[in-house]
Amino acid sequence: MIDTNKDGRVSRKELGAFFKKNSVKISSKELKQQIQAVDLNGDGYLSLEELRVAFGNKMSH
């Protein structure tokens, strides 16, 4: 699960922790760039809908 606090959105901290847990090495700069690329409404967080759009059916809730 990416949205660890279950607030309906994914923060940079949550996404970074998810990547680390899954042995994905990514720098803070790369993480920020990835979020900006997927963050369609520009609020600095990834909604579950934005994640679905970005990753399609590869994600589960």
Backbone bond lengths (Angstrom), bond angles and torsions (degrees), N, CA, C in turn:
res aa  C-N    CA-C-N  psi(-1)  N-CA   C-N-CA  omega(-1)  CA-C   N-CA-C  phi
1 M - - - 1.446 - - 1.527 108.72 -
2 I 1.310 115.83 135.27 1.464 121.04 -179.48 1.525 110.43 -92.29
3 D 1.311 117.36 -44.12 1.471 122.64 -177.46 1.531 109.04 -80.73
4 T 1.320 116.12 77.97 1.464 120.49 -171.06 1.522 113.84 -67.66
5 N 1.333 118.05 -29.59 1.470 118.75 178.98 1.527 112.30 -94.04
6 K 1.325 116.21 2.55 1.468 123.79 173.71 1.528 113.41 55.11
7 D 1.345 115.41 42.23 1.463 119.06 177.53 1.522 112.59 -97.36
8 G 1.333 117.13 5.27 1.458 121.03 176.99 1.511 114.28 86.68
9 R 1.331 116.25 7.24 1.458 119.67 177.64 1.520 108.47 -148.52
10 V 1.332 115.28 159.59 1.456 120.97 -176.40 1.523 108.75 -115.01
11 S 1.311 115.43 123.78 1.464 121.27 178.55 1.523 109.81 -86.93
12 R 1.322 115.71 168.90 1.459 120.60 176.23 1.533 109.60 -60.34
13 K 1.320 116.70 -40.32 1.469 121.38 179.66 1.531 110.94 -61.78
14 E 1.331 116.70 -44.67 1.468 120.55 179.93 1.525 111.23 -65.04
15 L 1.328 116.44 -42.70 1.459 119.59 -179.47 1.524 110.52 -66.86
16 G 1.335 116.45 -40.83 1.463 120.44 177.26 1.521 111.73 -60.97
17 A 1.334 116.46 -42.61 1.469 120.87 178.60 1.524 110.73 -64.86
18 F 1.335 116.98 -38.61 1.465 121.15 178.05 1.526 110.55 -62.66
19 F 1.339 116.26 -46.24 1.462 119.68 178.95 1.528 110.64 -61.49
20 K 1.327 116.76 -45.11 1.465 120.70 -179.13 1.530 110.89 -61.20
21 K 1.325 116.19 -44.21 1.469 121.24 179.69 1.527 111.32 -60.55
22 N 1.334 115.89 -31.64 1.460 121.16 -178.08 1.529 112.48 -100.01
23 S 1.335 116.10 19.98 1.474 123.61 175.37 1.520 113.62 58.85
24 V 1.335 116.54 33.88 1.458 121.40 175.61 1.522 107.22 -98.36
25 K 1.319 116.14 118.26 1.462 120.29 179.63 1.523 108.53 -88.85
26 I 1.334 115.12 123.24 1.457 120.77 -179.19 1.526 107.65 -148.50
27 S 1.325 116.36 135.44 1.462 120.13 179.44 1.526 109.84 -77.79
28 S 1.311 116.21 163.90 1.470 120.80 177.43 1.519 110.72 -58.79
29 K 1.333 116.24 -39.71 1.467 121.08 179.40 1.529 110.57 -63.87
30 E 1.331 116.50 -45.09 1.468 120.47 179.30 1.526 111.05 -64.69
31 L 1.317 116.31 -39.62 1.460 120.66 178.80 1.524 110.21 -61.73
32 K 1.318 116.37 -45.33 1.469 121.19 178.23 1.528 110.35 -60.48
33 Q 1.327 117.10 -43.40 1.466 121.24 179.36 1.523 111.50 -63.64
34 Q 1.319 116.94 -40.61 1.463 120.68 179.03 1.524 110.91 -63.31
35 I 1.316 116.39 -43.05 1.461 120.01 179.04 1.522 110.20 -64.20
36 Q 1.323 117.20 -44.91 1.462 120.22 179.75 1.524 111.74 -61.17
37 A 1.316 117.45 -35.09 1.462 121.38 -179.25 1.523 112.18 -68.80
38 V 1.326 117.14 -29.11 1.464 121.80 -175.23 1.528 112.32 -101.69
39 D 1.327 117.26 -21.52 1.465 123.51 -175.62 1.529 110.04 -75.50
40 L 1.318 116.28 85.36 1.463 121.70 -173.25 1.523 113.60 -66.18
41 N 1.323 118.54 -32.00 1.468 119.79 -178.49 1.526 112.75 -95.44
42 G 1.329 118.02 -1.85 1.452 122.02 173.42 1.516 116.07 71.29
43 D 1.336 117.92 22.98 1.468 119.60 -178.03 1.529 113.58 -88.51
44 G 1.335 117.26 -1.14 1.453 120.64 178.79 1.515 114.26 87.45
45 Y 1.311 116.63 -1.63 1.461 122.80 178.41 1.518 108.22 -124.91
46 L 1.317 116.17 161.55 1.455 120.69 174.89 1.516 108.84 -107.56
47 S 1.319 114.96 119.62 1.462 118.81 175.19 1.523 107.98 -76.28
48 L 1.302 115.84 162.03 1.459 118.76 177.84 1.523 110.57 -61.84
49 E 1.321 117.09 -33.31 1.468 120.48 177.15 1.530 110.79 -66.57
50 E 1.332 117.77 -42.19 1.468 120.60 177.77 1.528 110.39 -61.86
51 L 1.317 116.78 -38.52 1.463 120.12 177.09 1.521 111.34 -66.07
52 R 1.320 116.98 -40.55 1.478 120.11 178.10 1.522 110.81 -62.57
53 V 1.326 116.30 -42.47 1.466 120.55 178.95 1.530 109.76 -62.34
54 A 1.328 116.36 -43.58 1.462 120.74 -176.81 1.524 112.97 -70.59
55 F 1.334 116.56 -40.06 1.455 120.25 -172.22 1.515 114.23 -111.72
56 G 1.318 117.60 -3.69 1.453 121.30 177.21 1.510 113.02 58.86
57 N 1.300 115.95 -140.55 1.463 121.95 -175.71 1.522 113.50 -78.69
58 K 1.325 118.13 4.02 1.462 120.91 179.63 1.522 111.57 -77.05
59 M 1.328 116.81 -7.68 1.461 121.03 -177.99 1.508 110.90 -108.56
60 S 1.314 115.17 151.46 1.461 121.03 169.36 1.514 107.35 -123.61
61 H 1.315 117.77 163.75 1.467 121.71 -176.70 1.496 110.70 -63.58
